[in-house]
């Protein structure tokens, strides 16, 4: 989207015709006034409530994205099968728990 604007530099700053500003406001452009500048940019895409809340929490420092990285390489299917054989021997956990409860009674 190209908008041609005839602006003038005057001692007070940059002079932009009102018609251009009204046209910007009708389009998907927002004008942000700051103390020392005016920013003209495309309007951000509408966000969901969840995205908005997450962005607010992150900007306030209450939400930090996890920096976790795996420290060991993933286990191969062969190693996984071998560990299943080793740890699969014996009784199930539910049997052990039931037996311990019966001993306490």
N, C-alpha and C positions, 0 to 999 in steps of 0.2 A: 504494500500500500504506500504509494508515493503521494505526498501532499506538497504542492508547491506553495511557498509562502514568501511574500515580499515583506521582509522585516527591515527596520531601520535602527541603526545604533545612534542613540541620543545621549546627552550627558547624564541623564537619569538612569540609563540602562538600555535594554533592547525593547523596541516598540513593535508589537505584533498586532495586526488588525483584529478587532473584535470578531469579525466574521470568521476568521480562521479559528479562533478559540471556540466559538460556538460550534463550528464544524467538527472540531476535535472532540468536543463533549458529546456530540451525537454519535460519533463512531466508537469503536472499541479502544479508545485511548483515554488515559487518565492524566490529569495535570496535578502534580503535587507541589505545593508551595512550601518552601523551607525558609529559614531566616535569610539566607544569602543566595538562594537559587530557586529556580523553577525547573522541575523535572517533568518532561513529557515522555510518556512510555505507553506501550500497549497494556491494556487491562489484563491482569492475570486471569487464567482460566478459573471458573468457579470450582471451589474445593468442597469436599464432603466435610461434614462436621468433625469426623474422626481426624482427617488430615489437618484441619484447622487447629484442633486441640493439641495434636502432636507437635505441630509447628510452634504453638505458643509455649508448650512445656519445654521444647528443645531450646528456643530462643531465651527462655528465662533461666536455663541451666538446670532445670529439674529433671530433664530426660537426657540421658547420654546413650548414644548408639553403642552397642557392644563392640569391644575390640578383641573378642576372643578369636584365637586361631588355634587349630588343632596342633598339639605338640608332637604327636606320633603319627606315623603313616597309617592309613586305613588297613584293617585286617582283611586278608584275602579269604575267599570262600573256603579254601582248603584248611587254613588255620582256624577259621570259625567252626568248621565241622569237627576238627580235632578237639577244640576246647569244649564243644557241646558234648562229646563223648566223655571227656574227663569230668566235667562238672555235672553231667546228667546221671551219674552213678549214685545210687542210694534212694532214699525216700523223698517224696515231694515235701515241700515246705508245709503244706496244709496238714499232712500226716504228722509232722514233727510238732506243730502248734497244738493240734488236737491232743496228742499224747502228753505234752507238757501241762495242758489245762487239766487233763484227767488226774495227773499226779498231784496237782495242788488241791483237788477236791478231796 
